Amino acid sequence: MDNQTACPITNLSNLFKPLDLSDPYPLMAQARQEEPVFYSPEINYWVVTRFEDIKAIFQDYETFTAENTITPIEPFSETVLEMLNDGDYTPVPVLSNNVPPSHTRIRKLVNKLFTPRRMKHFEPEIRQIVNGRIDTFIDQGKVDIVSAMTYDLPAMVLFRVLGVPDEDVPQVKVWSDNRILLYYGRPTPEEQIEFTKNLIPFWKYTVGLVEKKVANPEDDLISDLIAMRNGDDSILTINEIASCMITLLVAGHETTTAQMSNAVQHLLEDRPKWEALCQNPALIPNANEELMRFDPSVCTWRRVARKACTIAGIDIPKDSNLLLMLNSGNRDTAVFPKPDDIVLERKNAAKNLAFGFGIHYCVGAPLARLELNITLEELTRRIPTLQLVPEQHYEYVENLSFRGPLKLWVEWKK
Ligand code: HEM
């Protein structure tokens, strides 16, 4: 039997639980060693675990397209498809699941919104938001830092940057949590209907926001995108702007929320590392790169193989779905020696795959980095005695790609 027809189910195929993010690392270490590419029947994806293979896939965007990055794991039922149709749910691929040349056209414009220089301009405002948040709990001595800080903070920042009113943060957080469960989780048919009921007002809200800015432009990024369009649909349509916005209103905060929580958790688990940052805040930017390597909040991402190909000696049929294990590539000893240790001054920490690679590299990376750095700077400066409440059990939302603890209890000397 040749490879094309051989049964692809192996030992790892059965052991791998793609939506269980509680502790992915031991199985990934085994996979890199024994079967760097294996098939997962549970989701019908080929799982790729080594750094160089993942990077090569990201680089070859013609063979490996990103069209499946927001394809629901659980296909939508007929009822849901009808609801979306009746609810005028019309977003189009613009960024993460788009392909050139349309992706290139849109990405060039969106890039201009998030340059590091532009983001730097928001630094004082972000610092103020972070400190405002710390003020709300610093007298308490013990909190779940997710609900007290990291859950809302990135949305508050992103909303200011985009030009969305602060008071809409709680509603948009609920909508985008739902969207993640709908696309990346495995909802029951009833849940799928419930989440879809939330998706339609989310889309309408986004379209309304864009229409408001068309009528009354302000000093914000949505208005900037509208100005770049200059009334010309060949540059960018209004529907594409709304599609970019709904993408940003999910991608731009859930990811950073989870990364902030992962960073605080791991630094406090290895407390001398936390103390090192308190004593020398100049280490923080590289520490954040290392923490993203060690436990990236976007732990997996996807591609489709548009040609038959061979990856790590395994033949992959045309049109196969690939699950790229960013969290595994980031612990590949071929690139990162002692990958299970957090090394604050690791020289090549920023080589990690947490923001992807190539034409789809995270457009919000400059903003995410700024937020992560300011958050650690202010937390280490203002609450150096911060420590983990002992004997916690961390829980994660069951889904394919987004990993961060739902609660993280910390305490400190008042
Ligand atoms: C720590 C926080 C974040 C992480 C770990 C993260 C991670 C990622 C990853 C892995 C990708 C896919 C890259 C690829 O396919 O090669 C991505 C794409 C993207 N991210 Fe982020 N992200 C973060 C924060 C943000 C923020 C703050 C924004 C918006 C302000 C954002 C907006 C986007 C968008 C729009 C894309 C699609 C880009 C494209 O396809 O051209 N992300 N991100």
Residues whose N, C-alpha, C, O or C-beta is under 5 A from the ligand:
A	BS01	HEM	L95 S96 R107 L248 A251 G252 T255 T256 Q259 S297 V298 W301 L353 A354 F355 G356 F357 I359 H360 Y361 C362 V363 G364 A365 L367 A368
